[in-house]
Amino acid sequence: MSMASQPPPNKWISWLSQIYSSGKGPVLGTVDAQEIEDKAREVMKDNSIAYLYTLKSAGTCSTDDANRKAFERWKIVPRMLNNATLRNVETTILGMKVSSPIFVGPVGKQGLVHADGELATARAAAAVGVPMILSSSASRSLEDVAEANGLNGQRWYQFYWPRSPDVALSVLKRAKENGYTALVITVDTMIVGWRSHDHRIGYSPAGHGFGVQQGMADPVFMKRYGLVARHERPKFPFDQEEIRKKAAAGDEETKQSMFLASQWLVETGFGIFRTWDDLQFVKDNWDGPILLKGIQAVKDAEKAIDIGIHGIIVSNHGGRQIDGAIASLDALDMIMRSQKVLDAQKSGKLTVLFDSGIRTGSDIIKALAIGAQGVLIARPIVYGLAIAGQAGVEQILMQSICDLHVTMGLCGFSDVNDLIGKRDELLVKVDYGVDTRTLVKSSM
């Protein structure tokens, strides 16, 4: 028997090795997801309203809680003595080769937590080599984010659908011209959910000109008011009360900003519930893959196949839309038991991605094993951004991929693509709600 050779270094394991060789901790001071969240809360203690805007979900936050509990119920059953010395986390999604199955999810108004906002996130995504999905409610224009993401950056655009066809066409044109290769239509936010925290204090960044920057940069929309498109970088930290005081005192620039913001919110159609038939407009006017984000029901996944949609993102918006809704992972489990979905996925007609609740490499493995081909990371990105800007986002991405790389091997897999759909082989659903001491006693 020959001596086993040392595996060659790779980008992900080298990142972890550097932490130990330097004798210092990572940029965020920890790689623990809860500790990072707590640290973001501490960093933003003087701007806690903005932090809670990111953290809080709909109603009692029960759906957000359910997202995490669902991951806890699924347990990994690792396999031993498989050769996983050399491991691959690269995959291909909708014809795009990616360094891992991880995407930066579309989180709006990132400028609430850091002065560089989405620009820092775009630079971090490009530096690590992870695709970014830009939110329509970003605090930077899609043009500025594309520039920050660079020529080699991989990016998609998340589309909140303007009600006027000419404005919708303008946004689609701008996204295509700026290198956004796929369109993600969020279908679970025709109206903003019941968000108790925001309602309690009347907190509305968008209504005060923050997170409406796609509208301000749109030439068709701005022309209506005799104005030219402008690429804004809103002031940090956001101070709603200061803006209201300026407007009340007659500051014309502030009053105009609030007026335009109100008109953009009207334009982006909140309260207008689009239908399956309406999707034909986008299909006719977008040259590239189209995905529907917010799918939770099997019938909706199957309907997407029927009308020729390229992909779905199984998501409950991180619990921010409906209180008491099904956990996103449970929705994925139901959808991936549909033979129609399985056949469409196998043939390449449908790509399935997952969002809501991802925190660790094990979470990613569970989502892939249930059937997702890729996952979106959202809130942890914001926490990393709040603490350390671009470097913080880079760490969140690096640690997520490194964790996946290590844990995948420990599960007995050498290629991330082999994890997809291996639910029955790799996972078991367990309810540890009963006191384990009772279980031990009853088995004696």
N, C-alpha and C positions, 0 to 999 in steps of 0.2 A: 504494500500500500504506500503510495507516494505521499509526501507531506503536503497538507493543504496550503495553498498559496494565499497570501494576504490580498483581499479585494482591493482594486484600485480606488483611489479617492473620488468622491463625487461632490457636487456643489452642496448638497443638503447635509450630508454627514460632516463635510468640512466645516460648515457653519457651526455645528454643535461642537466639533473638536476645538475650534478657535476659542470658544467660551472657556474651555478647560485649560487650553495652553496659555491663554492670556491671564488666567487667574482672576478674571473679573466676571461679573455677571453680565447678562444681556442688557441692551439699551433700556428696556422697560423695567429692569431690576428683578424680573421674575418671568417665568414662562407659564405660570399658573393662571388659568383663565379667570378665576374668581378674584385672585389678587390683582390682576390687571384691571378688572372692572372696578374694584375698590379703589385702586390708585387713581383711576380716571376721575372717580367721584371726588377724591381728595384734591386733585389738581384743579378741578373745576368748582371748588367749594364757594368761590366768590361769584360764580356764574352758574349756580346750581339749577336755575330754571332751565337753562339750555341743556344741561346734563340730563335732567329728568325728562325733557322733551324727547331725547334720544332713547332713554331707558324705558319709559312707560309705554304701556300697550292699551288696548281697548278695555273699557269697563274696569273689572276687578283684576285684570291682567291674567285671568285664568287660562287663556289660550297660550300665552307666552309660557306660563308654568307648565302647561300640558306638553309643549314642545320639548322641554328638557326631560320631563318625566317619561316621555315616550322613549327617548334614548336610553334612559336608565332601565326600562323594562326589557330591551333587547340586549342579550349577552352574547359575547363572542366565545365560540368553542374552537380554540386554536388547534392546528395540526402540527405534529412534530416530525423531525427527521426528513423534512423536505429541503432540497437545496435552494435556499434563498440567499446565498452569499452575494450574488449580483442581482440587484433589484432595479426595476424600471417603473417610474411613475408617470412617464409620458403617455399621452393618449391623443386621439383625434376626435374632435367634436365638430360636427357640421362641416367637415372637410378642412378644419383648421387644426394643425398640429400644435398641441399645447404642452408645456413642460410638466403639467400635473393636471388632475381633474378639478382644480380649484379656480374659482372666479371671484373677483371683487364684486360683491353685490351692489345694486343701485340704492345708495343711501342719499337722501336729499339733504340740502342745507348743511353740508359739512363745515362750512365757514362759521357755524355756531360754536364749534369746539376748538378751532385753530385758525389763526390768521391766514394761512395758506389754503385752507379748505381743500377742495377737490384737486387742486393743482399738486399738492403734496401727495395725495393718494395716487394720482395718475403717474407721477414720477416714480413712486415706490413700486407700483405695479409693473412699470416698464423695467425698472432695475432688477426686479426679481424674475421677471418673465411670466407674469400672470395676467390673463385677460381682465379688463375692467369693463363693467357695465355702468355707464353714466346715467344718473337719474335726471329726468326732466325737471325736477325741482332742485337741481344743483345751484349752488351759490356762485358758480362761475359759468361762463358761456361754453357751449360745446366746442367752439373754436379754440378758446384758450386752453381747455382741458386736452384737446387733441394735440395742441402744440406741446404741452407739458408731457404728454404721453409719448411723443416722439414718432418718428417715421416707422420705427420697428415695433412700436407698441401695438398690442392687440386690443381692440375696443369694440363694444357694442353700445347701442343707444336704447335706453328705456323710454318708451313713448307714452306720455299722457296726451291724449288725443284732443287737439283743438277742435272746436265745434265748426269753425269756418273752413271750408275746403281749401281756400287759397292760403291760409296760414298753415294748415296741416301740410300742404304740399311744400311750402317754404321750409318748414322744419325738416321734413324728410330729405329735401334737396341739400340742405346744409349738413345734415348728418352724413349723407353719402359722400359729399364733396370733402368731408373732413376725416375720412377713413374709418367710419363706423360701419363694420361689415355685416352686422346682423341687427335686426330690430326686435326689441322685447316689448310687447304690448302688455301692460299691467291691466288685468281684467277684474281685479278685486277691489278697485278703488274708484268706482264711478262717483262715489261720494265719500268724504272722509269719515272714518268710523267714530263711534262714541268714545272719545278720549277724555276721561274724567279729569285728569290732571290739567289739561289745557283748558277745558271748560271752566274749571274752578277759578282760574286766574285770567281768563280771556287772553291767553297767550297765542299770538298768531304772527310769527315771523313773516310769512308770505304776504299777509295783509299789510305789512309795513315795509315791503320792498325787499325782503330777504328770502331768496329761493325762487325768485321769478326771473332770474337772469337770462334764461333762454328766450323769454318774451322780449326783454329789453334789447337783446342782440338780434332779434328777428326783423329784417328790413320790411317785410310785408305788414307785420303788425304795427311797427312804429310809424310807418308811412301814413296810417290812418289818422294819426294825431299830428301830422306835419313834422315828424321828427326822424332823425336818422338812427340806425342801429348803433348801440353802444355796448361795450364789453365791460360791465361793471365788476368791481371788487368791493363788496360791501364792507363797511367798517366792522372791525373786531375789537372788543366784544360787542355783540348785538345788544342794544339797549332800547327796548320797545317804548319805555316811558319817555326817554329822551326824544325819540322820534315824534311821539304824540305831542309833547310839549312844543317842539319846534313847529309842527304843523299848526297847532292852536295859536301860536304866536305870529302866524302868517308867513313863515319861511316858504317861499315859492318853490324852491328846489325840492324840499321835503314834501310839500303838498302834491307836486307833480309826480314824485316817486310813488306816493301812496295811491294816487289816482291810477297811474299806469299799472301798478300792482293789482288793484281791484279789477281792472279791465282784463288783465292777463288771466286772473283766476276765473273770471266769467268765460273767457275764451277757451281755457283748457277744459271746460265742460263738466266741472264737478256738479253733479246733479243730473247730468245727461247720461242715461244708461244705454250704452251701445249694445247691439245685438250681434248674433252670429252673421246675419246678412250684411251688417255694416263692415265686416272684415274684408269684404271684396274690394272696397275702396283702397285699403292699404295694400292688398295683394296686387292690385293693378298699378300701384304707384311706388312700390319699393322693389328694387332690384337686389335681392339677397334673401337669406333665410329670415323667417318670421317665427318668433316664439311667443306663446301666451304664458304670462306669469300670473300665478294665483289659482291655478287649477287644483281642485281638491276632490272632485267627484269623478267616479269612473266614467259615467255617461258623458261628462264634459271632455275627458281625455279622448274618448272614442269619437266624439263629435269633431274634435280637432283633427283627427285622422281623416274623417269623412270629407272635410272641406279643404284638405291639402295643406294644413299648417305643418311647418317643418319640425317644431319642437314645443314642448311644454315645460314649464318650471313649476313643479309641485310646491306650493307655498301658501301659507296663511298670513303673509306680510309680517312675519315675526310676531304674530298675535295682535297687531295694531289695528285690525279692522273689525273683527267680530269677536266679542267676548263669548266664551263658552263653545268655541268651534273645535273641531277635531284637530288633534296634533298633526303637524305636517308630515311627520314620519309615518303615522298611522294611515294618513291619506295616501302616501306613496305605497305603502304595503297593499292597500286595497286596489289601487290603480294597477300595480304590477302583478296582480292576479288575474287581470283581464287578458284572455287569450288574444283578443284583437290588438291590444296594446303591445303585448309580447311579440306578436307576429310583425307588427309595423316597426317595432324597434329592431328586430332581427334583420328585416329587409332593408333597413336604412331609411324608411319613410318617416320615422318619428324618432326624435332625440328627446330623452327624458333627463332633466336636471332637477336638482333639489335645493330648497331654501327653507330656512327658519329653524334655528336651534343649533347649528354647527359650532362646536367649541374646540374639539380635539381631533387628533388623528383617528382615534377609535370611532368617533362620530362619523367621520368621512367613510370609514370602512363599512360601518353599519348601513349608511345610506346607499353606498355602491352595491353592497351585497343584496339589499332589498330590490335594487334594480336601476338606480340612478346612474347616469354616465358621467356626471359631474355635479359639483356642489357650489353654492354661493356662500360666502362669508360676509357678514354685514356688521352687526354691532361691535364685534371685537376689533374690526377695522377702525371704527370711530373711537374706541377706547385708546387704541394705539396712537391714533392721530392726535387725540387730546393731550396725551402725555408727552409725546416726543416728535410730533410732526411726521415728516417723511420717514425718518429712521424708525419711528414707532410702528408705522404701517408695514415697513419692510420686515420688521421683526415678526409681526403677526403672521405675515405670509410665509416667511422662512420657517418659523417654528411649526406652523400647520403642516407644511410639506415635509419637513424633517420628521415630525411625529408620525405622519402617514407612512413615510419611508421605513422607519424603524419598526413600527407596530405591524405593518403589512408583512414584513419578514418574520416577525415573531408568531404571526398567525399561520405561517407556512406557505406564503405566496411570494413569488418573485416578480410578478408583473401585475400592475394595478388593473389592467384590462381583464385579468382572470378573476378578479373579485366580483365583477358586475353580474348580478343575478344569482349569486351563490348563497342566497338566504338559507335554503334548507340544509346546505352543507356547512355553513359557517356560523349561523345564528340560532339562538333559542330564545323564546319569549318567556320571561320569568317574572312572577309577581313576588317581590320581597316585602310586600306590605305587612305580612304576618311576622311577628317577632321570631327571629331565627332560633332563639332559645326554646320557644314552644315547639318548633319543628324538630329540633334535636331530641327533646324530651319525648315527643310523640312517636319518634322512630325507634326508641330504645326498647 
